[in-house]
Amino acid sequence: MTARLASVQVGRVAPLRPEAVPSAFIKRAVAGAVSVGALGLDGDAQADLTVHGGPEKAVYGYAADHYPVWASDFPMLAARFVPGSMGENLTVVALSEDDICVGDVHAIGTALLQVCQPRQPCFKLALALGEPRLGKAMVRNGRSGWYYRVLRDGAVTAGDELRLAERPNPNFAFSRLVTIVNLGGATMAEMRVMAEMPGIASRIAAKARAALAN
């Protein structure tokens, strides 16, 4: 099956209940083409720019195939696990962390996006879905989704195919990076690769260089 966008979502900052924490976690599906720039999708926002947003967290992608698994893990929330409920911008069919490599470049619509880092869940995931165990479960199971940086501005539309335009790191699976970022355990050889890896998020490369220097 060809990877494609099941849906495209954006969100505005609003109080996230029950604590009324400002957040743009709650997304709404957008019909038609949505412009994509260096800082993300037109109409999308972030409440706390110290940990969200920026060029290396510009667009958040998530595997649609994860939702039935989440529903099985948390049957009491099954009806809540629908595209966009993890706060993603792009819900992707037939593509997951196991299918991509760090630094992969995807041509989607007229935009060119590069996979650069996994999501690390924060407390807002639990607030949005009303389940405090979700963050730890995401860390354990690796169903984190991935952040893109934007290499070429353009527009994306639900239904667009994802075409692999470049794979600079074919020997470094993204699922392995998810494990390293969320659980640790990188080997020295992996640290050396990550320190200079094309396309990886700069903060991860910097942490690898710091670890090698110690």
N, C-alpha and C positions, 0 to 999 in steps of 0.2 A: 504494500500500500504506500502511495506517495504521501510524504509528510505535507500537511497543509494547516492553515489557520482555521480552527473551528469557530473562534470568535475573537473580537478585539474589544478591550475594555479600558476605560479611563475613570479617574476618580477625583473629586474635589475634597479639600479639607473640611471635615465636619466632626462634631463630637461623636466619639465611639463609645457606645453604651456598654455596661452600666456606669462606668467611671467618668464618662464624658471626656475622655482623652482626645485631644485633637489628632485626627488621622485622616489620610486619604486611602485607607485600606479598602474601604467599600467601593467597588468599581461597578460601573454600568456598561452594558454592551453598547457598542456604537455601530450603527448601520452606515454603509458606504465607506469611502476612502478616508483614512486618518493620516494626517501629515506626521512625519517622524523627523525630528531634528536631533542635534547633539545631546540635548538634555531630556529627550523622550518624546512621547506622543503629545500632539496638540490636545489640550484640554485636560491633561493629567497633571497631578500636583503631588507634593510631599510635604508633610507637616514638620518633620524634624530633619533638616538638611545635614545635620551632623552625622547621621547614620543612614539616611535614605537619599536616593537621587544622586545626581552628579553624572559626569560622562561615563563612568564605569558601572553605573547602576541605572542607565538611562531607560532601558526597556526590560521588563521582567517576563520571561517565558515559562510556561508550565505545561506539563504533559496531561492532556485530557484523559489518557488511559489510567492515570493515577486515581481519578475520582471514584471509580467503582471499588478500588482496593481500599481507599479511605472509608467508604461506606460500609465495607465488610468489617474493617477494624473498629469502627465506631457506629454500629447500626442505629443507635439512638439519634444520630445526626445525619442519617443517610440522605434525607431530603435536602440538607444544606449543602451537600457536596456536588455543586454544579459549576460549570465553567465560570471563572472569575471569583469564586469564593475563597481562593487562596490569595487573592489580591493581585493576581497577575494581569498584565496588559495583553499578552498573547497566549491564548489557549491553543495548544498544538496537538494535532492528531498524528499518530504513527511516528512519534519521536519522543525519546526520553533521555535521561542522563546516561543510560547505557549505550545509546546510539551515537553520541557526539563525543568529540575530543576537545580539549582545551584549545581555544583560539580558532575554532571552526568559524568560517565566514558564511553566513546564510544570505542569499538573495531572496528577499520577500517583497513582492510587489515591485516598486521602483527603489526601495531602500536596500542598503547593504549593512548587515549587522554582524557583530563578532561576539561569540561566546567568550566571556572573560572571567566569570566567577560564579560560585553558587550562592544561593540565599542562605543566610543564617537567621533562623526564626527568632522573633522577639515576642514580647508579651501581648502584642496587639493581635497576633493570630488567635490566641486563646480568648481574648475579649470579643473578637469579631464573631467567633463560632461558639462561644460559651462553653469551651472545654479546655481546662487548664493543662491537660496532658498532651495537647497537640504539638507543642513546640518540641518537647523531649522526644515524642514519637517521630517527628520529622528528622531530628538529628540521628536517631537510631536507624531509621529505614532508608535514609538517603534520598527520599522523594522531595528534594529541595527546590527543584526548578533551577533556572539559570538566568543570570543577568547578561544583557548585551550592551556593548558600546556601539555607537552608530558611526560607521565608516563613511557612509554616503547618505545624505538626506534623501527622503523620498516620501512615499505614501504606501500604506498597507490597508488591505481590505479583507474581511472575513471571507474564507474560501481560497485565498491566495496559496499557491504552493510554496514550500520552502526548498530552495535549490542550493546544494552545497557548492559554493563558489571557490573555496580554498580550505585546505586542511594542513596547516603548518606543523602540527604536532600529532601525527598519526599514531604514535606509540604512547600517548598519554591520554587515557580515557578520562572523560569528564567525571564519571562516577568515582574514579580514584581520587580526583581533586576534592570532590564532595566529602569523602571520608576523611581526607587529610585536614581539610579546613574545619570540619565539625567535630572530629574525634581525635585528630593528631595521628602520630605513628609513621610519619614520613621517614624514609630511609635517607642516609646521607646522599646517596646517588640521586634520589628524587629531589632533594633540596637543591643540589647543584643544577639539575635540569630546570626546576622552577625558578631559580634565581635569574635565569637568562631566557626564559621561555617566551617566544613570540606570542603576543596576544593576551597573555595572562594579566589579570588585574595588577596594577602597580603595587598595591599594598601587600599582595601575596608574595610578589617577587621580592619586595623589600624585607618582609619577614624571613624569607628563605635566606637572603643574603646576611641578615643579622644572625640567624642561627648558625650559618657557616662560619661567621667571624668569631663566634664564642668558643 
